[in-house]
């Protein structure tokens, strides 16, 4: 079958402005380094230092939060410009950034891409937060630094690593038959450093709901929603060399929509492992990784209707950089991915080679940061340029702007799906191409009078050509197609005020909001992107002390359409969550008891059409740290 070479992306100039050294606080847009990365990652990836000065970046240190976050989705829902969508307690969870589809966000765990080679999406529910040390969300097209898939943003996740000799752990029970826990052990000495993190949980998750498809909305029980998860992450380092290994596995039920019993016994299993090796000198870093995963989908209809897939990714990279304020950064990378399964036409492979260059320099008070990436496969090459500027407009205020381009290759399933009943691949697909992603923002901070105040506001515009969408023909034959374009634009803002941070006591108030307009289709026939809310907002309050810490969140998610045609929609909803952590005076430091109430007001809502979410949920955790 013939496959068209994909068209190269053309160059583009951008504008961006800023203040060197103006820092915003944790979990907000900030120009300071958003994440202190380990010296060696599982693959070369750009350090966000100067990059964060010209774009919107949010970060969090999970092991330093007064009240720990429940999962990645809870933290991401508090960050402007991002949203997550899942399905019930044990379902998958997928991220959207600035009106994107999940396929448009690249998720890297220790440098290894989590995006599924079949669907292009990354399931965040497979990564328990107890095995992570930090997360960084970089908004905006980022192919100039990260290559394919970074259409609307990049989520960087880092596993826990040894900092000193320590041991921590937790045991948790929750509503709907939930039980889980984690343990972390680390050692540090003259021989080097090593760490081990283990996390496991299980929940039955059967819950009552009102079936709105039946007159009178009778109360029924949602079944086959149980799920189990297990993760183990380890690392070891000595001198300039680092080794890492991680394994994550999930097994869960996958019930169909309410009123449909077809999938009441459907099951999903997935296991993923990554091994990495890296070395870093004063001016150069070299790293490699090998990842493999397997998944099984059982429709639950009997007769052995199970679909199995296996994927492997081999990758390596090298990075070099000069010192000084006007440093030059060069990087090269390659990846070889292969996929085989019962629903593919034999084993399929793809080799991608890329290189990136970026430089930071000053023009009077302006900080200028251009970057460019060239990535290629056997079918063609893509050029992804980017440039940013930043200039101070006050002692603690900065104006920034940025523009660039990005691309995403069709998934191996898009190109090679085995012909079957009402399903067919499309080997002539073009890559998705962001021809312009631009943003401009204003941010600042203040620490006068014993208080810290930080905030920012950004506007963005992104136009994507040839977005790939699976659509049904008049004969109900599903196949991927390149649509005409996807246009997203909007405004996001965040603000945080708190007492100056100390370990002993303090409080903080934060708010974030996003207005998003995203349309997808052909020509003048443009419809809202499914499941992208036009409005979203959060309001949070934290209070911490040596004995008692409290966090309360209120979230608003606006209405969303559920199909590409835009004929159906889900109403907006608001939820409230509350968590409290108490450290009892037991004479032994480190123990704490955490209680949580999620969906405090017991609201009914659906994140996915006809898949109801459970009501009020309670959990109790005993933790040592």
N, C-alpha and C positions, 0 to 999 in steps of 0.2 A: 504494500500500500504506500502511496506517495504521501510525503509529508512536506508541506511548504516551508522553505526557510523563513524564519521570522524576521520581521523588519527591525532594523536598528533604531534605537531611541535617539532622537536628535538632541542637541545641546540646549541648555537653558540657563539664563542668568537670573540670580535672585538677589533679594535685599534683606539684610538683617542687622539689628542694632543693639548695643548693650553696655553694661558696666562691669568691668572685671572686678571680681571680689565681692559683689553683692550677693549674700547668701540667703536663701529662704529655708524655712524649717522643714523637718521631716514630713513626708507624705504630701508635699506641695510641689508646684513647679519651682525649680530652683536652678540658678546658674552655677552653683558650686558643684563639685564632684558629686554625682548622685549615688555613687556606689564605689566602695573600695574593693576592687576585684582581686581575687587571688593572683599571685604572681604568674601562674600558668593556668590557662583554661584548656578545656578539652579540644578547643580549636581556636585559632587566632581570631580575635574579635576586637574591634576598636575600643579603646578606653574612652569613656564618655567625657573626659575632662573639659577640653575646649569645645567639644560638640555640644555639651549641655549649655554653654553660654549663648548659643544661637537657636535653640529650640526648646520646646516644652518637655521637661523631664520630671518624673516623680519617682521617689524611692522610699523603701521602708526596710528597717532592720527588724526582722521578726523576733529575734531573741532579746531585743531591748525594749519591747512594748510593755507598758505597765500592766495592761490587760491583753493577753495574747489574742491575735486574730483567729477566727474560726477556720478560715480557708482562704485561698487566693481570691475567690469571688467576693468575699466580704471586704477585703482591702480594696480591690479594684472598683467596687461600687462606690467607694468613698472618694475616688479620684476623678476629677473633671475630665470629660472627653472620652471616658471608657464605660462600657457596660458589659455584663455577662448574661448568658442565657443557658439554662440547664433544663432538666426535666425531673421533678420530684427529688427525693432525698438521695437516691443512689444513682441518678442519671449522670450523663456527661455534662460538662460545663465548658462553654466556649466564649471567647472574648471578642468584642467589637471595639474599635477605636475610631472616633470621629466619623461615625456613620458607615463604617466599613462592614463587609461580610467577614465571618471568621477566617476565611481563606486569605484575607488581606493583611493578617497580623502574623508576623514571624515570632515564634516562641522558642527561645533557646534555653535549655537547661544545662548549665556548665558548658555552654558552647554547642551542645548537640541539639539539632532541630527536633521539636516534638510534633511538628505538623505531619499529619498522616499522609503517606505517599498516595493513598487511595482517594482521600477526600480533600486534602489540603488544609484541614482544620487541626488544631491542637486541643486535645481534651485536658483541661486543667484539673479535672477531678482525679486524674491518675497520679497527681503529685501531692502527697500530704504535706501540709505546711510544717509539721514537726521535723521534717528532714531538710528544711531550707533555712539558710541564714539570712537571705535578703532577696529583694526583687526590685527591678528598675523598669519602669515603663517609659519608653522613648516614643513620643508621638510624632507623626508625620512620616512621609515617604523616606525610607532609609536604605535603599538598594545601593547608594553610593558607598556604604560602609558594610552592609550585611548581605548584599546579593539578592537572589530571587526570593520572593514572598514578602519582602518588607514594604508592602504597598502603602499601608496607613500607619504602621508603627511596629515596634519591636518590644517584646517582653523578655527581659533577661532575668533568669532565675539562677541562684547560686546555692549549691548544697552546703550543709554545715561542714566546717573544717576545724581542725584543732588550732586553738589559740593558746591554750595552757592545759595542764592536766586537770580534768574535771569530769564529773558524771552528773547527768540530769535525767529526769524521767517524769512521766505523767500517766495516770489511769483515769479513764473517763467513762461515765454511764450517761445515757440520754433517753429521751422519749422514743417510742416506736421500736423498742428492743435494741437500742444502740449500746455497744460496748467497744472500747478501744483504748489504745495507749501507745506510748513511744518511750524510747530510751536512747540516750546519747552518751558515749564514752569517748574521751580524748586524752591523749598523752603527749608530753613534750619533753625532750631531753637532748643530750649531746648527740644521740644517734639520729635525731630528726623529730618529726611530728607525725601523729597518726590519729584518725578519728573514725568512729563507727556510729551510725544512726540507724535505728530500726523503728518502724511504725506499722501498726496493724489495727484495723477496726472492722466491725461488722454491725449491720442493723437489719432488722426484719422489715421495717418501714411500711407495713400495712396500715392504712389510715382511712378514716371515713370522709366522704365527700358528698356533695349534692350533685346528682346527675342532671344537668340543665337541659339535656336533650330529651328528657322524658317529661310529659306534663306533670306538674306538681313538684318537680325536682326531688324525687325520693332520695333518701340517704342510702348510699351503697358503700362497699369497702373496696378500696384500691389494693389489689393483690399483685404478686410477682414484682414487687418493687424492692426486694431485698438486695443487698450488695455487700461485698467483702473487698478489702483492699490491703495490700502488703507492700512495704517498701524497705529496702536496705541500701544505704549509701556509705561508702568508705573512701578514705583518701589517706595518702602517705606522702611525705615530702622530706627531702634531705638536700640541703644546699640549694642549688638551682633547679633540681629535678622534682617533679611531682607525678604521682600515680593516682588514678581515681577509678572507682567502679561503682556502678549503681544499677539496681534492679527494682522495677515497679510492676505490680500486677493488680488487676481488678477482675472481679467476676460478679455479675449482677443480672437481675431480671430486666427485661425490656418490654413492659406491657404496651399494648396498643392504646389508642385513644378511648375515652369513655364511650361506652355503648358498643364497643367492638371487642369481641372475645378472641379474635384470631390469633393474637400474640400473647395470650395470657400465660403461656409456658415458654416464651422466647427467652433465650439466654445469650449473654455476651461475655466473652473472656478475652483478655489481652495481657500479654507479658512483654516487657521491654527492658533490655539491658544495654549498658554503655560502658566501655572500657576506654580509658584515656591515658596518654603519656605526654608530658611536656617538659621543656627546658627553657630557661630564660637567662640571658646575660644582661649586661648593662645597656646594650643597644639593639639586641636582637632576641626574638623569641621563636621557638619552633614547637609545634604540637601536632598530635595526631589522635584520632579517635576511631573506634569501630563500634557501631551500634546494630543491634538486631532485635526484631520484634516479631511476635506471632499473635494472631487473633483468630477467634472462632465465633461464628454466628450460627445459632441453632434457632430456627423458626418455631420450634416447639410443636410442630404439627405431626411429628412421628415420621417414620420412613427414612430416617437418616439424612434429613435435609439440613446438613451442616456445611457451612462455607468456611474454609480455612485459608488464611493468607499469611505469608512470611515476607518480611522486608529486611534488607541489610543496607547499611550506609557506612562507607569507608571514607574518611575525610582527613585532610592534613592542611596545615597552614604555616606561614612564616611571616613575621612582622619585624620591621626595623624602623628606627626613629632616631632623629637627631635631637640634641638637647637644646636648651635655651628657650626663650619666649616665642621665637619664630620657628618652631620645630616642624620638621617634615616627617610624615609618617607614610610608610609604604608597606603594603601587605599583599601576599599571594595566597591563594587557597584552591583546593580542588576537592570534589566529592564525587563518589561513585555510588549510586543507589541502584538496587535491584529489588524486584518485587515479583512474586509468583503466588498463585492461588487458584482456587477452584473456579473463580469467576474471571480469570484472565486467560489470554491466548498464549499460554506458556510463560516462561520467565522473560521479563522485560528489564532492560537496564538503561541507565542514562549517566553519562559522564559530564560534569560541568567544571570548567576551569575559569578562575577569575582573578583579577588584581585590582587593588584600590590604592589611591594616593590622596593625601590630605595635607594641608599646610595651614598654620595659623600665623598671622602677622598683623601688625598694627599700622594704621594710617592716622596720625595725630591721635585723637581719642577713640577712633573707630577700631574695633576688632574685626578682622576679615578672616573668614575660614572657608576656602573653596575645597571641594573634594570631587573625585570622579572614580567610577568603577567600570570595568569592562569585564563582562561575563559571557562565556560562550559554551555552546554544545555543538554536536555534529550538525545541527540544523541551522546554526547562525550565531550571531553575537548581539549583545545589547549593551549600550552605553548609558550609564546613569550618572549624570552630573548633578552637583549641588553646590550652592554657595550661600554663605550667611554673613551678616554684618551685625554689629552690636555697638551701641554708643551710649554713654551716660547722659541722662537729662537732669540729673540732680545728684546729690551726695549719696543717696541710697536707692535711686530709681534708675531703671534701665529700659531702653526701648530696643527691641530686637525684631528682625525679620529674616526669612529664609525661603528659598524655593529650590525645587529639585525635581527629579524624575525617578521612576521606579518601574519594576516589571515583576511578573509572576509567570513561571512556566506552567503549562497545563500539567495536571497530575498524570501519573502513569496510568491511572484508571480512565481518565478522560480520553487518552489516546489508545488504550489497549484493552478495554473491557471486552470480555468474551461475549459474542453475540448470544442473546438469550431471549426469553419471552419478554417482549416489550421493552428491551434495553439494548442499546447499541452505542459503541464508542464513536469517536470522531477523530481520525488520524490527521485531519487537515486543520485542526485548531491553530489559531494564532495565540501567542502569549498575551496575557493582559498587560496593558502599558499605561502607566500614569504619565501623561504628557505634561502635566503641571500640578505640582503640589506646593502651595504657598501658604505662609502664615506670617502674621505680624502680632507682636505682643508687647505688653507693658507689665513690668514686675518691679517690686520693691520690698524693702523691709525696714524695720525700725526697732530699736531696743531701748527706747527712752523710758524713764520712770519705773524701772523694774519690770517692764512688760516687753514681750516680743510680739511684733506685728509683722506679718508677711502676707503677700497676696500677689495675684497676677490675673491678667485677662488676655486672651488670645482669640484672634479670628483666623479662620483657615478656609481655603478653597482647594478642592482636588477634583481633577477630571481624568477619568480612566477610559481608555479606548479598548474595545474588544473584550469586555468582561465576559467570563465564561460562566454560563448558567445552564443547568440541566432543565430541559423543557420537554413537554409531551406534544407530539404531533396530533393531527386530527384522528389518526388511527391509534392513539394512545401509545405511541412508541416513544420512549424516553431516550433522549440523546443530548450530549452537551453541545452548546452553540456559542459562538461569539456574538453577543449583542452589540448594539451600536456604541453606547457609552453609559457610564455611571458618573454622575456629578454630585458631589457632596460639598456643602459649605455650612458654616455655623460659627458660633461663639461659645467659648468656655471660660469660666472664671472660678477662682478659689481664693479664700482668705482664711487666715488663722491668727488668733490672738491667744497668748498664754503668758503665764508668769515665766520669768527667766528660768530655764530648766535646771533643776537640781534633782538629786536622787531622793531627797527627804520628803518634799511635798511640793505641790503645784497644781495648776488646773489649766485647761486649754479648751477653746471653743473654735470649731472649724466649720466652714460651709463651702460647698462646691455646687456648680450648676452648669448645665450644657443645653444649648439650643442647637438642633441639628436638622438640616434639610438635605435629604439624600434621595435621588431619583435615578431609576434604572430602566432601560428599554431601547426602542428603536425610534430614531427621528423625533417627531413631536409626541409619540406615544411613550411617555415617561411616567412610571409609577413608583411609589415609595418602595425603598428596599425593605423586604420582609423582616420583621422583628427588630427594626431599628426605631427606638422611641424618639419622637421629635423633641421631647423635653425630659430632663432627668435632673434631680437635685438631691443633695444630702445635707444634713445638719447634725453635727456631732459635738458631744461634750465629754471631756475626760477630767477626772480628779484623781490624783495619786498621792500617796504618802507611804511611809515605811510599813504601815500596817494594813491600809485599806486603799484600794484603787477601784474606780468606777468608770465605765464607758457606756454612753447611751447614744443611739443613732436613730434618726428618722430619715427614711428614703422615699423619694417619689420617682416613679417610672411612668412616663406618659403612654398614651395609646400607641399601638403598633399594628400594622397590617400583617397578614399571615401568609400571603401568596404573592407571587410576582405580578399577578393580574391586579392586585390591590382591591379585590372585591370583598374581603372580610377583614375584620380587625378585632383586637382585644382592647378592652377599656384600660385606662390608666389606674394605678393603685398606689397606695402608700403603706409602708410597714414601719414598725418600730422595734428595735432590739435593745436589750439591756444586759450588761455583764458586770459582775463584781468579783474582785479577787481580794481575799483576806489572808494575811500572814499571821497566824496565831503565835502568841508568845510561849512556845513550847520549850524554850531553852536551847533548841537546836535550830540554827539559822537555815533558811533555804526552803522550808515547807510553806505551801500556800494552798488555799481552797478556793476554787473558782466556780461560780454559779452563773448560768446564762438563761435568758428567756428570749428566744427568737420569735418574731411575729407576735409581739406582746399583745396586740389588740385582736388576735385571732382572725385576721382578714382572709377572705377567700380570693385567690387570684390564680391566673394561669400564665406561665412564662412561655409555654408552647401550647398552641391551640388544642383543646380537648384533653390536655394532660394536667389535671388539677395539682396544685401544690398543697402540702399538708398545712394544717393550722398551727396553733401555738406549740412550740417545741421547748423542752426543758433539758438542761444538761448539768452535770456536776463533775468537776475535775479536781483531783488531788495531784499536786505537782511539787516536784523538788527541783530547785534550780539555784 
